[in-house]
Amino acid sequence: MVELMRRLAAVAITLALVLAAVLPAVAQSAIDFGEPQASGAFGETISFQTSFHSETEPQRVELLTVRPGGDEQRVDTASVERTGPDTWRAAVFKGGHVVPNTTYQYRFRVISDDGAVLGPVSTHRVIDERLEWQRLDGDDVTVWWHRGDQGFAERALEIAEAAMSVAAELLGVEDIDPIDFFIYSDSKEFRAAMGPGTRENVGGQAHPQIRTLFGLIEPRQVRSGWVEELVTHELAHLVFDEAVRNPYGYPPRWLNEGLAVYLAKGYDSGDRAQVEGAAGSGTIIPLEGLGGQFPTRPGRFGLAYAESVSAIDYLVETHGEERLVELITSFAQGTSLDEAFIAATGEDFTAFDDAWLASLGADRPEPYGPRPGEPGPVPDAWASPAAALLG
């Protein structure tokens, strides 16, 4: 826990600059703040509090928080109580699920008749205190584990560092932000940490915003091949995020997941059989339908991953791996999907989607979902001469 607190001190320096950029300029006033405080571990209500001196009663007090991975701030109205003739205490309490290792960057703002005054900046990291964590540092990855010996952690770190190196070299990412890798060895604790709705077949999650990878790995499993596949897959997401990060938009999910599967195990026979079966039966999902959340039904969920790596494999076989890299990294400049595909392959996304389907011998299926209704009758008044003149 001491090491985590040291990290917070390092973050605070950068944080002051970030919050200064995103928070509005304020008027000066005779308000003196004490140091803000926050408390609350994973699974607990998080409380934020500050005390301040003001000769006049504030109109309101607000808590301003910035979450990792974004510059946008959230504003919450604080409850305020008088603690003396000219002293006050403000507090905000936050509930709900928060993934462990999330760091809140926060400060308070007092609104009075004289204007708005910002208090000092601080941070609060949400720690999963249910478990006794041990730590092992690597060059780019820090492994946190609670069960197993040093050899277990060293093997996990070895897998993670190798996976990071492969993905970073492929995508040309040179300066990788440090990553925390939390290894849970208890299914119940892992699923509680990941939050409600986590599917039973999920063994790992990558959270790029907080530069954190979570894995469900028992010590006896660390030598098995699927662990290397799991870690490589999830770390590929973190490197992918580093390579495409921009303020305008994000690439389609099939491209992200497809690359992760491609690096973790390639387009293997199992995925190939799924895709060929769907193509033959007319149940294929066009890539257009895999840009956002994947289907939740078990069969369709697995097919979505298989199709994603199939599309990556087709792109590499047709245009070369360097074009795949060019496609992915172009998103960092804020290019649109069509612009990225035209630059990398010479054709827009729809043309690529059609070509991939054709390579499988599949016809594009009719889309599901709501469709525009037929236009209704035009009111007589709209066809009047007056309406024509107004038009």
C-alpha positions, 0 to 999 in steps of 0.5 A: 500500500505504501508503494501505491501512495508513492505513485499518487504523489507522482501523479499529483504534479501532472494532475495540477496541470491537467485540471488547470487546463480543463477547469474555468478561470475563477475570481479571487476571494477571501476563502482559505482551503484546508487539504481535501481528503478522500476515503473509500476502498473498492466496494465502499462508498467513496467520500470526498471532504474539504474544510475552508474559511469564508467570512460569508456563507457560500452560495454552493460548493462543488466537487470537480472530478476528472477520471483517468483517460479523459479531460472531461470533468464531473461536477457534483454539488456538495453538502455544506455545514458550518463548523464555526463562525467563519469555517465550513465543511463540504462533502460528497459521497459517491456509490456504485461500482468502480473498478479497482485501481481507478484514480479520482483526480479531484478538487472543490470549488466554492461559489460565493457572491464574490465569484468562484474559488478553486481549492487544492488538487488531490487524488484518491486511488480505489484499492481492492483491500479484500486481498493482500497484494504482493508486487513485482516490477518489470520494465513496462508492467507491474504484476500484483498478485495475492496467491502463489510464490515468486516464481508464479509472478515472475512467469506472469511478468515474463508473459506480459513483457513479451506480449507488450514487446510484440504488440508495441513493435508491430504497431510502432509504439515506442513510449508505453505508459506503465501498466498494472497487471492484477492477477486474481486467483479466486473467481468470485473476487475477480467477478466482483471486481469486474462488476455486474454483468461480467460474463462467466466465460471472461477470464481477463479484462483490459481497462485502457483508461486506467492502464490496468489489466485484470486476469483470473489465473490460479498459480497452477495454471500459469504454465498453461498455453491459454494463460499466455493467450489470455495475457497477450490478448488483453495486453494487445488491447492496451497497446492498441489503445496507445496506438490509436488514441485521439480526441475524435473517435475510436476504431470499430471493435472488430478491428481491436478484437481481431488484432488481439486474437491475431496476436494471441493465437492467430486465425486458428482452425476452430475460428476458421470452422466457425466462420466458414460454417456461418458463411455456408449457412447464411448466418454470417455477420457483416463487419458493419454489424461488429463495430460496437458491442458484440452479440451476447448470445454464446454462439454469436459472441464467439462467432464475432471474435472469429469473424474479427480475426478472419477479417484481420487475416484476410487484410494481411493476406491481401494487402500485407501486414504493413497495411494493417499497421498503417490502417490502425495507426492512422486513427491516431490522426482522427481519420474516419473509417473510410479515410483510413481504409482508402489510405491503407487498402485503396478502397473504402470500408464497405468495399473491404467488407464486401470483398471479405464476405466474397472471399468466404463465398458469403452473401451480405445478409439482410439487416435486422432491426427497425427500418424507416417507415413508409412516408404518410399522406401529405396534409392538404394544407401543405399543398395549398398555394400559400404553402407553396409561396412559403416554400 
